[in-house]
Amino acid sequence: MNVVVLSGSTVGSKTRTAMNQVMEKLDKHTADATLIDLADYTIQWSDGRHYLDYDGDTKYVTQTIMDADVFTYRYTGISGIHSRNIEKRF
């Protein structure tokens, strides 16, 4: 199974630290796991082209994600407005 773990923060290390822990767990169960840390790549802004029409880092990252059977990322932000609305409902 091809697993891709994405660290989407381009600054700081907390997301990378969390993704490293995910990779440690995955390494015990599968040999086919790839960590992509966006801080290590130069990604072009999307301009509507098909993802295969990009080159360089952008092509590598998008192709790796699209080839994955499993894709995981860490989302840590939720605005205060949305957070309050969610809290009111539960």
Stockholm file with secondary structure:
# STOCKHOLM 1.0

chainA/1-90         MNVVVLSGSTVGSKTRTAMNQVMEKLDKHTADATLIDLADYTIQWSDGRHYLDYDGDTKYVTQTIMDADVFTYRYTGISGIHSRNIEKRF
#=GR chainA/1-90 SS CCEEEEECCSSSSHHHHHHHHHHHHHHHHCSCEEEEEGGGSCCCCCCSCCGGGCCHHHHHHHHHHHHCSEEEECCCCCCHHHHHHHHHHC
#=GC SS_cons        CCEEEEECCSSSSHHHHHHHHHHHHHHHHCSCEEEEEGGGSCCCCCCSCCGGGCCHHHHHHHHHHHHCSEEEECCCCCCHHHHHHHHHHC
//
